[in-house]
């Protein structure tokens, strides 16, 4: 199965955040599952995290862990939010 483009991953993250209340977060796995419903979504996790890191560097996204902003390379469970 083809890997979605970075722009499609970015769009999916935006769509999921748009569907939430202001200040809400999403799990990167939600984006991966939306891109591959019923499929091998785990294979997309590195791509989703990479795109999230790029968006964070551009100031369009925040990566959080335990409610606190963290650097893109943070290990463990993270959440994505608008800054």
Secondary structure, 3 states (H helix, E strand, C coil): CCCCCHHHHHHHHHHHHHCCCCCCCECHHHHHHHHCCCCCHHHHHHHHHHHHHHHHHCCCCEEEECCEECCCCCCCCCEEECC
